[in-house]
């Protein structure tokens, strides 16, 4: 019965992952009525953070400044300052990250801007308002779903190990496979249910934040201000929403995602 400990371990992995997913879903349901019901609409920086975190805020700032011709983004991945006067903290952060020479590769500018105090202050405000969640707290549905997805290959690996071990067993191997199919079916079933019942649109936004993001997207779709709609699309979807080939090429020179 060498396979029994492996089966118990498979059930433990599946059970813990399922419990975390259920708890995260309960928290999301409990928070659905909380937050910014009567709050004003999101700013572009807030929408960017809730959609893609600190790096998205840095991307939005660069794109906005480039669209206003106050910053040049070359297809080679370099940024050049045209107007050194920043209009807000984020723009001043980007200009400072580019440096006194007024020219720098985009990747280190993004990294410096994403970890700057201006972004941290923005994140804290959103967390206090109930619109954002802290990265790494293990409480969001998106994080619970990632753990559940990892549980599937873990359970399958334990099943394969139990079936491939050259150890005689009084239990037929098809029956052993059937026993392991139960925790595997459990994990796959949880993922299938979560796909239709839960909507972790962003690992950064709380349920209230996700509702405001949806409202911002709908408002941008009917906005007659092309510039505002364009930047809202970049804030929500990222640089994939950028239409200019040169700007898209500039952002192809990227570094790993920055956490705060």
Secondary structure, DSSP 4 states (H G I P E B T S, - for coil): -THHHHHHHHHHHHHHHHHHHHHHHHHHHHHTT-S-TTPPPPPHHHHHHHHHHHHHHHHHHHHHHHHTTSEEE-TTSEEEES----SSHHHHHHHHHH-TTSEEEHHHHHHHHHTSHHHHHHHHHHHHTTSB--TTSS-SHHHHHHHHHHHHHHHHHHHHHHHH-----SS-HHHHHHHHHHHHHHHHHHHHHHHHH-----SSB-HHHHHHHHHHHHHHHT-S-HHHHHHHHHHHH-GGG---HHHHHHTTS--PPPP-
